[in-house]
Every structure is written in C-alpha cells, then in structure tokens.
Amino acid sequence: PGKSAAEISSLVGKAWKALPDGQRKPYEDDAAGRRVEHKERGKSKATANVGKRKNDDDKKEESDEQKSKPKSRKRLKKNEDPNKPRAPLTAFNLFAKERREAIKKG
C-alpha cells in the first residue's frame, strides 16, 4: 500500500521478466488475437473510405485558410477521427493490467 506508480511499474516489469515462457503464452496469444482484430478493423475502415474525395472547391478554400493560419499540433489533433480504434494491448500490457491491482494492495 502507498506505492507510487513508478514503483508499481517497476515491480510489474520485474515480474514479467521473471515469468517463464509457458506462463507468458496466454498473454502473448491474447495480444496476437487483438492485433489481428485491430488490423481487420483497419482494413474494413480503409475500404469504406475508398472513393471519398473532397471536391476542388473545398480544396481551394482549405488551402487559402491553411496559408493564413500556422499549423499547430492541436489543430491536427482536432481533426482526428474520434471513432478511430486504439492500438491493441501488448502481452505485457495485458499482464500488467491483471497484476497491477494485486501489487497495489500489497
């Protein structure tokens, strides 16, 4: 109890390194399945957007607007798709998620 996030992360990392390959396998299999699902979702979304283009008038308006305003990171992030799928969890992330609570408690 009362451990900092850095201490907890360190303990989880040490536990992961000490874990034998046989005990890592379920986490690695789960992570591999999540990667495949993530790639499939990305492919289906990419094919759904094929052929969708802005007309030339929109391009001209945007280019004039872009010239007058400096590009900033916030502006680029603002235009990102909020429904974009997040990257899948790795085997270590799955392990850490499971063990973090147990380590916090003591």
Biopython code that builds the backbone (N, CA, C, O; Angstrom):
import numpy as np
from Bio.PDB.StructureBuilder import StructureBuilder

atoms = [
    (1, "PRO", "N", (0.824, -1.201, 0.000)),
    (1, "PRO", "CA", (0.000, 0.000, 0.000)),
    (1, "PRO", "C", (0.866, 1.262, 0.000)),
    (1, "PRO", "O", (1.952, 1.284, 0.579)),
    (2, "GLY", "N", (0.377, 2.290, -0.646)),
    (2, "GLY", "CA", (1.095, 3.554, -0.658)),
    (2, "GLY", "C", (2.263, 3.585, -1.620)),
    (2, "GLY", "O", (3.148, 4.427, -1.471)),
    (3, "LYS", "N", (2.299, 2.691, -2.608)),
    (3, "LYS", "CA", (3.402, 2.676, -3.567)),
    (3, "LYS", "C", (3.101, 3.648, -4.703)),
    (3, "LYS", "O", (1.951, 3.836, -5.100)),
    (4, "SER", "N", (4.161, 4.256, -5.209)),
    (4, "SER", "CA", (3.987, 5.192, -6.321)),
    (4, "SER", "C", (3.784, 4.409, -7.623)),
    (4, "SER", "O", (4.043, 3.208, -7.694)),
    (5, "ALA", "N", (3.324, 5.109, -8.626)),
    (5, "ALA", "CA", (3.103, 4.488, -9.932)),
    (5, "ALA", "C", (4.414, 3.940, -10.500)),
    (5, "ALA", "O", (4.421, 2.880, -11.126)),
    (6, "ALA", "N", (5.510, 4.648, -10.288)),
    (6, "ALA", "CA", (6.808, 4.197, -10.783)),
    (6, "ALA", "C", (7.240, 2.909, -10.092)),
    (6, "ALA", "O", (7.782, 2.011, -10.736)),
    (7, "GLU", "N", (7.006, 2.816, -8.793)),
    (7, "GLU", "CA", (7.363, 1.604, -8.055)),
    (7, "GLU", "C", (6.524, 0.415, -8.526)),
    (7, "GLU", "O", (7.036, -0.691, -8.696)),
    (8, "ILE", "N", (5.247, 0.657, -8.730)),
    (8, "ILE", "CA", (4.358, -0.405, -9.194)),
    (8, "ILE", "C", (4.777, -0.878, -10.585)),
    (8, "ILE", "O", (4.820, -2.081, -10.847)),
    (9, "SER", "N", (5.082, 0.057, -11.468)),
    (9, "SER", "CA", (5.517, -0.293, -12.823)),
    (9, "SER", "C", (6.812, -1.106, -12.791)),
    (9, "SER", "O", (6.977, -2.064, -13.546)),
    (10, "SER", "N", (7.708, -0.715, -11.919)),
    (10, "SER", "CA", (8.968, -1.427, -11.783)),
    (10, "SER", "C", (8.734, -2.868, -11.314)),
    (10, "SER", "O", (9.344, -3.801, -11.837)),
    (11, "LEU", "N", (7.861, -3.043, -10.341)),
    (11, "LEU", "CA", (7.565, -4.378, -9.828)),
    (11, "LEU", "C", (6.872, -5.243, -10.885)),
    (11, "LEU", "O", (7.161, -6.434, -11.000)),
    (12, "VAL", "N", (5.971, -4.652, -11.645)),
    (12, "VAL", "CA", (5.288, -5.396, -12.708)),
    (12, "VAL", "C", (6.301, -5.805, -13.787)),
    (12, "VAL", "O", (6.254, -6.928, -14.289)),
    (13, "GLY", "N", (7.194, -4.912, -14.133)),
    (13, "GLY", "CA", (8.222, -5.222, -15.127)),
    (13, "GLY", "C", (9.138, -6.350, -14.672)),
    (13, "GLY", "O", (9.482, -7.227, -15.464)),
    (14, "LYS", "N", (9.531, -6.336, -13.415)),
    (14, "LYS", "CA", (10.376, -7.407, -12.883)),
    (14, "LYS", "C", (9.629, -8.730, -12.883)),
    (14, "LYS", "O", (10.204, -9.775, -13.190)),
    (15, "ALA", "N", (8.344, -8.684, -12.539)),
    (15, "ALA", "CA", (7.539, -9.912, -12.532)),
    (15, "ALA", "C", (7.400, -10.467, -13.953)),
    (15, "ALA", "O", (7.425, -11.682, -14.148)),
    (16, "TRP", "N", (7.254, -9.590, -14.935)),
    (16, "TRP", "CA", (7.128, -10.024, -16.322)),
    (16, "TRP", "C", (8.426, -10.679, -16.802)),
    (16, "TRP", "O", (8.397, -11.711, -17.473)),
    (17, "LYS", "N", (9.560, -10.073, -16.453)),
    (17, "LYS", "CA", (10.847, -10.633, -16.866)),
    (17, "LYS", "C", (11.097, -11.994, -16.223)),
    (17, "LYS", "O", (11.717, -12.867, -16.830)),
    (18, "ALA", "N", (10.618, -12.171, -15.004)),
    (18, "ALA", "CA", (10.828, -13.431, -14.286)),
    (18, "ALA", "C", (9.841, -14.519, -14.709)),
    (18, "ALA", "O", (10.022, -15.685, -14.358)),
    (19, "LEU", "N", (8.805, -14.153, -15.455)),
    (19, "LEU", "CA", (7.759, -15.090, -15.849)),
    (19, "LEU", "C", (8.294, -16.077, -16.893)),
    (19, "LEU", "O", (8.837, -15.650, -17.912)),
    (20, "PRO", "N", (8.153, -17.384, -16.660)),
    (20, "PRO", "CA", (8.600, -18.364, -17.659)),
    (20, "PRO", "C", (7.763, -18.279, -18.939)),
    (20, "PRO", "O", (6.632, -17.794, -18.926)),
    (21, "ASP", "N", (8.338, -18.758, -20.034)),
    (21, "ASP", "CA", (7.662, -18.684, -21.334)),
    (21, "ASP", "C", (6.298, -19.362, -21.321)),
    (21, "ASP", "O", (5.360, -18.875, -21.952)),
    (22, "GLY", "N", (6.179, -20.465, -20.619)),
    (22, "GLY", "CA", (4.911, -21.182, -20.557)),
    (22, "GLY", "C", (3.799, -20.352, -19.934)),
    (22, "GLY", "O", (2.638, -20.466, -20.329)),
    (23, "GLN", "N", (4.151, -19.517, -18.962)),
    (23, "GLN", "CA", (3.151, -18.671, -18.322)),
    (23, "GLN", "C", (2.896, -17.384, -19.105)),
    (23, "GLN", "O", (1.872, -16.730, -18.912)),
    (24, "ARG", "N", (3.813, -17.029, -19.974)),
    (24, "ARG", "CA", (3.627, -15.839, -20.824)),
    (24, "ARG", "C", (2.709, -16.141, -22.010)),
    (24, "ARG", "O", (2.042, -15.247, -22.530)),
    (25, "LYS", "N", (2.682, -17.381, -22.423)),
    (25, "LYS", "CA", (1.975, -17.765, -23.641)),
    (25, "LYS", "C", (0.524, -17.296, -23.688)),
    (25, "LYS", "O", (0.114, -16.779, -24.728)),
    (26, "PRO", "N", (-0.283, -17.441, -22.633)),
    (26, "PRO", "CA", (-1.672, -16.965, -22.722)),
    (26, "PRO", "C", (-1.768, -15.463, -23.026)),
    (26, "PRO", "O", (-2.641, -15.029, -23.777)),
    (27, "TYR", "N", (-0.874, -14.690, -22.441)),
    (27, "TYR", "CA", (-0.875, -13.240, -22.682)),
    (27, "TYR", "C", (-0.467, -12.943, -24.124)),
    (27, "TYR", "O", (-1.053, -12.080, -24.778)),
    (28, "GLU", "N", (0.546, -13.669, -24.613)),
    (28, "GLU", "CA", (1.020, -13.452, -25.978)),
    (28, "GLU", "C", (-0.038, -13.875, -27.002)),
    (28, "GLU", "O", (-0.215, -13.216, -28.027)),
    (29, "ASP", "N", (-0.734, -14.972, -26.720)),
    (29, "ASP", "CA", (-1.800, -15.420, -27.627)),
    (29, "ASP", "C", (-2.941, -14.411, -27.667)),
    (29, "ASP", "O", (-3.468, -14.099, -28.735)),
    (30, "ASP", "N", (-3.317, -13.905, -26.503)),
    (30, "ASP", "CA", (-4.389, -12.903, -26.428)),
    (30, "ASP", "C", (-3.988, -11.642, -27.189)),
    (30, "ASP", "O", (-4.790, -11.078, -27.933)),
    (31, "ALA", "N", (-2.746, -11.205, -27.001)),
    (31, "ALA", "CA", (-2.262, -9.998, -27.685)),
    (31, "ALA", "C", (-2.231, -10.211, -29.200)),
    (31, "ALA", "O", (-2.564, -9.305, -29.963)),
    (32, "ALA", "N", (-1.829, -11.412, -29.634)),
    (32, "ALA", "CA", (-1.785, -11.702, -31.073)),
    (32, "ALA", "C", (-3.191, -11.651, -31.664)),
    (32, "ALA", "O", (-3.390, -11.121, -32.758)),
    (33, "GLY", "N", (-4.157, -12.196, -30.948)),
    (33, "GLY", "CA", (-5.545, -12.140, -31.412)),
    (33, "GLY", "C", (-6.055, -10.720, -31.509)),
    (33, "GLY", "O", (-6.769, -10.374, -32.450)),
    (34, "ARG", "N", (-5.694, -9.899, -30.545)),
    (34, "ARG", "CA", (-6.110, -8.495, -30.561)),
    (34, "ARG", "C", (-5.482, -7.743, -31.733)),
    (34, "ARG", "O", (-6.126, -6.886, -32.339)),
    (35, "ARG", "N", (-4.217, -8.063, -32.055)),
    (35, "ARG", "CA", (-3.557, -7.418, -33.196)),
    (35, "ARG", "C", (-4.263, -7.756, -34.501)),
    (35, "ARG", "O", (-4.471, -6.889, -35.349)),
    (36, "VAL", "N", (-4.630, -9.032, -34.655)),
    (36, "VAL", "CA", (-5.324, -9.458, -35.869)),
    (36, "VAL", "C", (-6.664, -8.728, -35.995)),
    (36, "VAL", "O", (-7.002, -8.230, -37.069)),
    (37, "GLU", "N", (-7.424, -8.666, -34.898)),
    (37, "GLU", "CA", (-8.711, -7.957, -34.915)),
    (37, "GLU", "C", (-8.519, -6.493, -35.276)),
    (37, "GLU", "O", (-9.291, -5.929, -36.051)),
    (38, "HIS", "N", (-7.485, -5.882, -34.711)),
    (38, "HIS", "CA", (-7.207, -4.461, -34.965)),
    (38, "HIS", "C", (-6.898, -4.234, -36.447)),
    (38, "HIS", "O", (-7.388, -3.281, -37.053)),
    (39, "LYS", "N", (-6.085, -5.113, -37.019)),
    (39, "LYS", "CA", (-5.743, -4.980, -38.439)),
    (39, "LYS", "C", (-6.973, -5.154, -39.317)),
    (39, "LYS", "O", (-7.141, -4.432, -40.299)),
    (40, "GLU", "N", (-7.836, -6.108, -38.970)),
    (40, "GLU", "CA", (-9.052, -6.332, -39.749)),
    (40, "GLU", "C", (-9.968, -5.110, -39.692)),
    (40, "GLU", "O", (-10.535, -4.707, -40.707)),
    (41, "ARG", "N", (-10.111, -4.522, -38.505)),
    (41, "ARG", "CA", (-10.940, -3.314, -38.385)),
    (41, "ARG", "C", (-10.363, -2.184, -39.216)),
    (41, "ARG", "O", (-11.104, -1.413, -39.826)),
    (42, "GLY", "N", (-9.041, -2.084, -39.243)),
    (42, "GLY", "CA", (-8.394, -1.042, -40.031)),
    (42, "GLY", "C", (-8.611, -1.236, -41.514)),
    (42, "GLY", "O", (-8.838, -0.273, -42.246)),
    (43, "LYS", "N", (-8.541, -2.488, -41.964)),
    (43, "LYS", "CA", (-8.751, -2.783, -43.383)),
    (43, "LYS", "C", (-10.177, -2.473, -43.800)),
    (43, "LYS", "O", (-10.409, -1.894, -44.862)),
    (44, "SER", "N", (-11.134, -2.860, -42.963)),
    (44, "SER", "CA", (-12.530, -2.618, -43.325)),
    (44, "SER", "C", (-12.830, -1.127, -43.356)),
    (44, "SER", "O", (-13.604, -0.668, -44.197)),
    (45, "LYS", "N", (-12.228, -0.372, -42.454)),
    (45, "LYS", "CA", (-12.456, 1.066, -42.440)),
    (45, "LYS", "C", (-11.792, 1.725, -43.654)),
    (45, "LYS", "O", (-12.346, 2.650, -44.248)),
    (46, "ALA", "N", (-10.605, 1.240, -44.014)),
    (46, "ALA", "CA", (-9.897, 1.804, -45.164)),
    (46, "ALA", "C", (-10.677, 1.562, -46.445)),
    (46, "ALA", "O", (-10.745, 2.446, -47.299)),
    (47, "THR", "N", (-11.265, 0.384, -46.594)),
    (47, "THR", "CA", (-12.025, 0.109, -47.814)),
    (47, "THR", "C", (-13.331, 0.890, -47.834)),
    (47, "THR", "O", (-13.851, 1.185, -48.910)),
    (48, "ALA", "N", (-13.870, 1.230, -46.666)),
    (48, "ALA", "CA", (-15.106, 2.019, -46.611)),
    (48, "ALA", "C", (-14.862, 3.453, -47.071)),
    (48, "ALA", "O", (-15.783, 4.104, -47.566)),
    (49, "ASN", "N", (-13.634, 3.956, -46.916)),
    (49, "ASN", "CA", (-13.320, 5.331, -47.278)),
    (49, "ASN", "C", (-12.814, 5.478, -48.704)),
    (49, "ASN", "O", (-12.543, 6.596, -49.143)),
    (50, "VAL", "N", (-12.680, 4.380, -49.438)),
    (50, "VAL", "CA", (-12.184, 4.441, -50.810)),
    (50, "VAL", "C", (-13.183, 5.204, -51.666)),
    (50, "VAL", "O", (-14.390, 4.979, -51.586)),
    (51, "GLY", "N", (-12.666, 6.102, -52.478)),
    (51, "GLY", "CA", (-13.515, 6.846, -53.393)),
    (51, "GLY", "C", (-14.115, 8.113, -52.806)),
    (51, "GLY", "O", (-14.738, 8.886, -53.533)),
    (52, "LYS", "N", (-13.946, 8.344, -51.525)),
    (52, "LYS", "CA", (-14.477, 9.567, -50.923)),
    (52, "LYS", "C", (-13.423, 10.660, -51.038)),
    (52, "LYS", "O", (-12.367, 10.595, -50.409)),
    (53, "ARG", "N", (-13.728, 11.656, -51.845)),
    (53, "ARG", "CA", (-12.788, 12.765, -52.030)),
    (53, "ARG", "C", (-13.533, 14.080, -51.902)),
    (53, "ARG", "O", (-14.738, 14.172, -52.136)),
    (54, "LYS", "N", (-12.783, 15.076, -51.528)),
    (54, "LYS", "CA", (-13.365, 16.418, -51.462)),
    (54, "LYS", "C", (-13.365, 17.005, -52.866)),
    (54, "LYS", "O", (-12.499, 16.700, -53.685)),
    (55, "ASN", "N", (-14.343, 17.843, -53.123)),
    (55, "ASN", "CA", (-14.358, 18.464, -54.446)),
    (55, "ASN", "C", (-13.303, 19.576, -54.510)),
    (55, "ASN", "O", (-12.772, 19.992, -53.481)),
    (56, "ASP", "N", (-13.010, 20.042, -55.697)),
    (56, "ASP", "CA", (-11.939, 21.013, -55.894)),
    (56, "ASP", "C", (-12.201, 22.329, -55.173)),
    (56, "ASP", "O", (-11.253, 22.975, -54.728)),
    (57, "ASP", "N", (-13.458, 22.746, -55.044)),
    (57, "ASP", "CA", (-13.768, 23.997, -54.360)),
    (57, "ASP", "C", (-13.362, 23.932, -52.891)),
    (57, "ASP", "O", (-12.813, 24.895, -52.355)),
    (58, "ASP", "N", (-13.627, 22.810, -52.242)),
    (58, "ASP", "CA", (-13.238, 22.648, -50.840)),
    (58, "ASP", "C", (-11.724, 22.711, -50.689)),
    (58, "ASP", "O", (-11.216, 23.272, -49.719)),
    (59, "LYS", "N", (-11.007, 22.137, -51.646)),
    (59, "LYS", "CA", (-9.548, 22.139, -51.576)),
    (59, "LYS", "C", (-9.013, 23.565, -51.661)),
    (59, "LYS", "O", (-8.083, 23.925, -50.940)),
    (60, "LYS", "N", (-9.601, 24.382, -52.544)),
    (60, "LYS", "CA", (-9.136, 25.758, -52.688)),
    (60, "LYS", "C", (-9.391, 26.546, -51.405)),
    (60, "LYS", "O", (-8.530, 27.304, -50.958)),
    (61, "GLU", "N", (-10.570, 26.369, -50.816)),
    (61, "GLU", "CA", (-10.874, 27.089, -49.576)),
    (61, "GLU", "C", (-9.928, 26.677, -48.459)),
    (61, "GLU", "O", (-9.469, 27.526, -47.695)),
    (62, "GLU", "N", (-9.637, 25.416, -48.353)),
    (62, "GLU", "CA", (-8.747, 24.950, -47.308)),
    (62, "GLU", "C", (-7.332, 25.447, -47.520)),
    (62, "GLU", "O", (-6.655, 25.819, -46.562)),
    (63, "SER", "N", (-6.881, 25.457, -48.752)),
    (63, "SER", "CA", (-5.507, 25.886, -48.986)),
    (63, "SER", "C", (-5.337, 27.370, -48.655)),
    (63, "SER", "O", (-4.295, 27.761, -48.128)),
    (64, "ASP", "N", (-6.343, 28.209, -48.955)),
    (64, "ASP", "CA", (-6.256, 29.620, -48.593)),
    (64, "ASP", "C", (-6.260, 29.772, -47.068)),
    (64, "ASP", "O", (-5.529, 30.591, -46.512)),
    (65, "GLU", "N", (-7.090, 28.976, -46.409)),
    (65, "GLU", "CA", (-7.175, 29.045, -44.946)),
    (65, "GLU", "C", (-5.877, 28.564, -44.304)),
    (65, "GLU", "O", (-5.422, 29.130, -43.310)),
    (66, "GLN", "N", (-5.295, 27.536, -44.866)),
    (66, "GLN", "CA", (-4.064, 26.987, -44.312)),
    (66, "GLN", "C", (-2.907, 27.967, -44.460)),
    (66, "GLN", "O", (-2.027, 28.017, -43.600)),
    (67, "LYS", "N", (-2.896, 28.740, -45.532)),
    (67, "LYS", "CA", (-1.818, 29.696, -45.741)),
    (67, "LYS", "C", (-1.846, 30.795, -44.676)),
    (67, "LYS", "O", (-0.794, 31.257, -44.234)),
    (68, "SER", "N", (-3.037, 31.209, -44.267)),
    (68, "SER", "CA", (-3.144, 32.316, -43.325)),
    (68, "SER", "C", (-2.929, 31.885, -41.878)),
    (68, "SER", "O", (-2.561, 32.708, -41.039)),
    (69, "LYS", "N", (-3.152, 30.606, -41.572)),
    (69, "LYS", "CA", (-3.006, 30.138, -40.192)),
    (69, "LYS", "C", (-1.818, 29.185, -40.091)),
    (69, "LYS", "O", (-1.631, 28.321, -40.948)),
    (70, "PRO", "N", (-1.023, 29.346, -39.048)),
    (70, "PRO", "CA", (0.084, 28.405, -38.861)),
    (70, "PRO", "C", (-0.441, 27.042, -38.436)),
    (70, "PRO", "O", (-1.443, 26.939, -37.728)),
    (71, "LYS", "N", (0.243, 26.010, -38.875)),
    (71, "LYS", "CA", (-0.158, 24.660, -38.479)),
    (71, "LYS", "C", (0.266, 24.437, -37.026)),
    (71, "LYS", "O", (1.365, 24.808, -36.612)),
    (72, "SER", "N", (-0.617, 23.836, -36.289)),
    (72, "SER", "CA", (-0.276, 23.522, -34.905)),
    (72, "SER", "C", (-0.701, 22.099, -34.591)),
    (72, "SER", "O", (-1.562, 21.538, -35.268)),
    (73, "ARG", "N", (-0.107, 21.525, -33.583)),
    (73, "ARG", "CA", (-0.416, 20.147, -33.188)),
    (73, "ARG", "C", (-1.875, 20.039, -32.744)),
    (73, "ARG", "O", (-2.543, 19.054, -33.057)),
    (74, "LYS", "N", (-2.364, 21.025, -32.032)),
    (74, "LYS", "CA", (-3.744, 20.991, -31.546)),
    (74, "LYS", "C", (-4.724, 20.945, -32.713)),
    (74, "LYS", "O", (-5.720, 20.224, -32.663)),
    (75, "ARG", "N", (-4.450, 21.693, -33.734)),
    (75, "ARG", "CA", (-5.350, 21.743, -34.875)),
    (75, "ARG", "C", (-5.386, 20.397, -35.583)),
    (75, "ARG", "O", (-6.454, 19.946, -35.996)),
    (76, "LEU", "N", (-4.245, 19.758, -35.728)),
    (76, "LEU", "CA", (-4.204, 18.465, -36.380)),
    (76, "LEU", "C", (-4.935, 17.418, -35.545)),
    (76, "LEU", "O", (-5.657, 16.585, -36.092)),
    (77, "LYS", "N", (-4.756, 17.451, -34.240)),
    (77, "LYS", "CA", (-5.432, 16.501, -33.369)),
    (77, "LYS", "C", (-6.943, 16.715, -33.406)),
    (77, "LYS", "O", (-7.713, 15.759, -33.324)),
    (78, "LYS", "N", (-7.357, 17.958, -33.529)),
    (78, "LYS", "CA", (-8.777, 18.280, -33.523)),
    (78, "LYS", "C", (-9.496, 17.587, -34.677)),
    (78, "LYS", "O", (-10.669, 17.231, -34.556)),
    (79, "ASN", "N", (-8.803, 17.395, -35.789)),
    (79, "ASN", "CA", (-9.412, 16.806, -36.971)),
    (79, "ASN", "C", (-9.353, 15.281, -36.986)),
    (79, "ASN", "O", (-9.853, 14.662, -37.926)),
    (80, "GLU", "N", (-8.750, 14.657, -35.962)),
    (80, "GLU", "CA", (-8.657, 13.204, -35.936)),
    (80, "GLU", "C", (-10.024, 12.580, -35.692)),
    (80, "GLU", "O", (-10.897, 13.183, -35.069)),
    (81, "ASP", "N", (-10.188, 11.388, -36.184)),
    (81, "ASP", "CA", (-11.440, 10.654, -36.039)),
    (81, "ASP", "C", (-11.589, 10.154, -34.598)),
    (81, "ASP", "O", (-10.745, 9.389, -34.132)),
    (82, "PRO", "N", (-12.636, 10.564, -33.887)),
    (82, "PRO", "CA", (-12.800, 10.114, -32.500)),
    (82, "PRO", "C", (-13.167, 8.639, -32.414)),
    (82, "PRO", "O", (-13.026, 8.037, -31.349)),
    (83, "ASN", "N", (-13.629, 8.047, -33.500)),
    (83, "ASN", "CA", (-14.005, 6.637, -33.507)),
    (83, "ASN", "C", (-12.875, 5.732, -33.972)),
    (83, "ASN", "O", (-13.067, 4.528, -34.138)),
    (84, "LYS", "N", (-11.705, 6.306, -34.182)),
    (84, "LYS", "CA", (-10.564, 5.537, -34.628)),
    (84, "LYS", "C", (-10.210, 4.499, -33.558)),
    (84, "LYS", "O", (-10.084, 4.850, -32.385)),
    (85, "PRO", "N", (-10.049, 3.230, -33.943)),
    (85, "PRO", "CA", (-9.729, 2.224, -32.936)),
    (85, "PRO", "C", (-8.337, 2.442, -32.346)),
    (85, "PRO", "O", (-7.393, 2.786, -33.057)),
    (86, "ARG", "N", (-8.232, 2.240, -31.055)),
    (86, "ARG", "CA", (-6.953, 2.385, -30.389)),
    (86, "ARG", "C", (-6.085, 1.188, -30.688)),
    (86, "ARG", "O", (-6.584, 0.123, -31.052)),
    (87, "ALA", "N", (-4.793, 1.358, -30.535)),
    (87, "ALA", "CA", (-3.864, 0.258, -30.765)),
    (87, "ALA", "C", (-4.144, -0.855, -29.754)),
    (87, "ALA", "O", (-4.499, -0.580, -28.609)),
    (88, "PRO", "N", (-3.985, -2.102, -30.175)),
    (88, "PRO", "CA", (-4.267, -3.206, -29.259)),
    (88, "PRO", "C", (-3.237, -3.293, -28.142)),
    (88, "PRO", "O", (-2.103, -2.839, -28.295)),
    (89, "LEU", "N", (-3.639, -3.878, -27.021)),
    (89, "LEU", "CA", (-2.736, -4.054, -25.896)),
    (89, "LEU", "C", (-1.698, -5.131, -26.219)),
    (89, "LEU", "O", (-2.001, -6.126, -26.877)),
    (90, "THR", "N", (-0.485, -4.916, -25.748)),
    (90, "THR", "CA", (0.574, -5.914, -25.921)),
    (90, "THR", "C", (0.451, -6.970, -24.827)),
    (90, "THR", "O", (-0.329, -6.818, -23.887)),
    (91, "ALA", "N", (1.224, -8.033, -24.962)),
    (91, "ALA", "CA", (1.203, -9.101, -23.959)),
    (91, "ALA", "C", (1.574, -8.537, -22.585)),
    (91, "ALA", "O", (0.949, -8.877, -21.580)),
    (92, "PHE", "N", (2.589, -7.679, -22.549)),
    (92, "PHE", "CA", (2.986, -7.078, -21.273)),
    (92, "PHE", "C", (1.873, -6.206, -20.704)),
    (92, "PHE", "O", (1.618, -6.243, -19.500)),
    (93, "ASN", "N", (1.214, -5.433, -21.539)),
    (93, "ASN", "CA", (0.124, -4.580, -21.058)),
    (93, "ASN", "C", (-1.006, -5.405, -20.451)),
    (93, "ASN", "O", (-1.577, -5.025, -19.428)),
    (94, "LEU", "N", (-1.324, -6.517, -21.072)),
    (94, "LEU", "CA", (-2.367, -7.395, -20.542)),
    (94, "LEU", "C", (-1.954, -7.972, -19.183)),
    (94, "LEU", "O", (-2.763, -8.042, -18.258)),
    (95, "PHE", "N", (-0.697, -8.380, -19.076)),
    (95, "PHE", "CA", (-0.161, -8.903, -17.826)),
    (95, "PHE", "C", (-0.188, -7.817, -16.744)),
    (95, "PHE", "O", (-0.621, -8.061, -15.618)),
    (96, "ALA", "N", (0.275, -6.630, -17.098)),
    (96, "ALA", "CA", (0.337, -5.524, -16.132)),
    (96, "ALA", "C", (-1.051, -5.135, -15.650)),
    (96, "ALA", "O", (-1.251, -4.859, -14.467)),
    (97, "LYS", "N", (-2.003, -5.114, -16.565)),
    (97, "LYS", "CA", (-3.377, -4.758, -16.208)),
    (97, "LYS", "C", (-3.927, -5.730, -15.166)),
    (97, "LYS", "O", (-4.623, -5.335, -14.231)),
    (98, "GLU", "N", (-3.602, -6.991, -15.346)),
    (98, "GLU", "CA", (-4.077, -8.029, -14.426)),
    (98, "GLU", "C", (-3.375, -7.960, -13.070)),
    (98, "GLU", "O", (-4.014, -8.157, -12.036)),
    (99, "ARG", "N", (-2.087, -7.687, -13.063)),
    (99, "ARG", "CA", (-1.288, -7.739, -11.841)),
    (99, "ARG", "C", (-1.217, -6.439, -11.051)),
    (99, "ARG", "O", (-0.926, -6.453, -9.855)),
    (100, "ARG", "N", (-1.479, -5.325, -11.707)),
    (100, "ARG", "CA", (-1.311, -4.015, -11.069)),
    (100, "ARG", "C", (-2.116, -3.892, -9.784)),
    (100, "ARG", "O", (-1.596, -3.413, -8.776)),
    (101, "GLU", "N", (-3.358, -4.311, -9.800)),
    (101, "GLU", "CA", (-4.215, -4.191, -8.621)),
    (101, "GLU", "C", (-3.692, -5.024, -7.456)),
    (101, "GLU", "O", (-3.714, -4.581, -6.308)),
    (102, "ALA", "N", (-3.219, -6.241, -7.762)),
    (102, "ALA", "CA", (-2.699, -7.114, -6.712)),
    (102, "ALA", "C", (-1.455, -6.503, -6.068)),
    (102, "ALA", "O", (-1.263, -6.607, -4.856)),
    (103, "ILE", "N", (-0.621, -5.875, -6.874)),
    (103, "ILE", "CA", (0.597, -5.257, -6.342)),
    (103, "ILE", "C", (0.255, -4.021, -5.521)),
    (103, "ILE", "O", (0.895, -3.759, -4.504)),
    (104, "LYS", "N", (-0.745, -3.261, -5.950)),
    (104, "LYS", "CA", (-1.171, -2.069, -5.198)),
    (104, "LYS", "C", (-1.625, -2.439, -3.798)),
    (104, "LYS", "O", (-1.324, -1.740, -2.830)),
    (105, "LYS", "N", (-2.351, -3.544, -3.698)),
    (105, "LYS", "CA", (-2.913, -3.956, -2.407)),
    (105, "LYS", "C", (-1.841, -4.486, -1.456)),
    (105, "LYS", "O", (-2.016, -4.439, -0.238)),
    (106, "GLY", "N", (-0.762, -4.978, -1.988)),
    (106, "GLY", "CA", (0.271, -5.411, -1.059)),
    (106, "GLY", "C", (0.884, -6.654, -1.481)),
    (106, "GLY", "O", (1.779, -7.162, -0.806)),
]
sb = StructureBuilder()
sb.init_structure("model")
sb.init_model(0)
sb.init_chain("A")
sb.init_seg("    ")
for serial, (resi, resn, name, xyz) in enumerate(atoms, 1):
    if name == "N":
        sb.init_residue(resn, " ", resi, " ")
    sb.init_atom(name, np.array(xyz, "f"), 0.0, 1.0, " ", f" {name:<3s}", serial, name[0])
structure = sb.get_structure()
